[in-house]
Amino acid sequence: MTRLTADFWVQAYLTRLRLADIPAFVVARGDATAGAVLVKSNTLDGRAVSYQRRTDLSSGASAWMVLEDGPEADVDAAIARQRSFDPDLWVIEVEDRSGRTLLEQDGLAGDSP
């Protein structure tokens, strides 16, 4: 199975969000080929949720899991901690009052990066 590069996945994700009229921005650019991706969902009310991809080593299945959920400052601190030991990490910030990220949709839910 061919693995998508992180850069390609991020660009495709941003396009999908744009088509759904959901604003999103690359906050931190990671390694173009193999960088991991964090998605921060900012509901513009002082709260946020960050998601990271987790892979089950026994089955190979992957899913988006919550890294941090709460006040935006706490979520930003958790992301900063992740970036401190993984400089290749991408961070995408999605701004949507209802918290839509589209991460549950086909093509995003269990695919690369």
C-alpha positions, 0 to 999 in steps of 0.5 A: 500500500502506498503511503501519502506524503504529509504535505500531500495529505495536508493540502488535500485536507485543507482543500476538503475543508475549504470546499465545506466553507470551514476556515483552516490554517497551517500553524506549523509546517512539519516534514513534507514527507513523513511528518505527523499531523495534529489538528486543532479544532478551535470553536472560537469561544475560548475552547479547543480540542486537538487530535492526533493520529494513533496507530494500533501496532498489532492491527495496523489500524489508525484513528484520530484520538483526542490529545487535549480538550479544554480551554484553548490555552491548555490545548495550545500548551499541549501542542507546544509540548508535542512540537518540543520533541517532534520538530517534524510535526504539522499543526493544522488549526480549524476554526468552526463554531460547531467544531466540525473537522471532517476527520470522521469522513471517508478518506480522512478517518483511517488514512495517512498520514 
